[in-house]
Amino acid sequence: MSIRIRRALVEAVTDTLLATPLNMLISWVILWFAFQYLWGPTVTMLVQTGIMFFFAVSRKVYLRLYFEKRYESQ
């Protein structure tokens, strides 16, 4: 396995390990609001997709910058 593939795999696994508990918490909070305010399935889906998209892009940007800085220093 080349070093490039290994680095990509480490980055992908790290991103997934960080995302799983965060996504579970975010989903729980959104679904709690959906039940409290009697949102329909479409509203719940739109809100959840929008919030998850924002967090995913933010997380990936910061994680990518972290790994880029880490690999440049080696």
N, C-alpha and C positions, 0 to 999 in steps of 0.2 A: 504494500500500500504506500503510495507516494505521500510525501509530507503535506502536500496541498490538500489531498483527500482527507488525510487524518485531521488536519486543522479544521476543515469544513465540517467533519463529523463531530469533533469536539464542540464546535460552535453551535451546531444544530441540536445536539443533546443538551447542552447547557441552556439554550433558549427554551427547549421543551420542558426541562426540569423547572425552570423559573416560571414558565407560563402556566403550568398545570394548576398549582395551588392558587395562583393569582386569578386565573379564569374561573375556578370553582367559587371563590369568594365573590367575584364580580357577578357571576351568574346568580348566586344565591341572593345577593342584594337586589338585583334587578327583578328577579322573580318575586321577592318579598314585596317590592313596590307594586309590581303588576297585580298581585293578589289584593293588596291593600286598597288600591285605587281602581280595581276592576277593569284593568286594561284588557282589550281583546288580544287575540293571538297576533294580529298584524302589527299592532302598536308595540307589543312586547318584542316581537321579532325585529322591528326596525330600531327600537331603542337598544336592544342587546347587540345587534350587529354594528351599529354606530359606535357604541362604547367599546366593544371588543376590538374593532378596527383601530380606533385611536390608541388604545393600550398596546396592541400588537405592533403597530408601526413605531411607536415611541420606544418600546422595549427593544425591538430589533435594531433601531438606530443606535441606541446607547450601548447595546451589547456588541454590535459591529465595531463601533469606535473603540470600545474597551479591548477587543481582541486585536484590532489593527495596531493600537498603541503597544499592546503586549508583544506582538510579533515583531514590531519595528525595533524594540529594545533588545531583542535577542541577537 
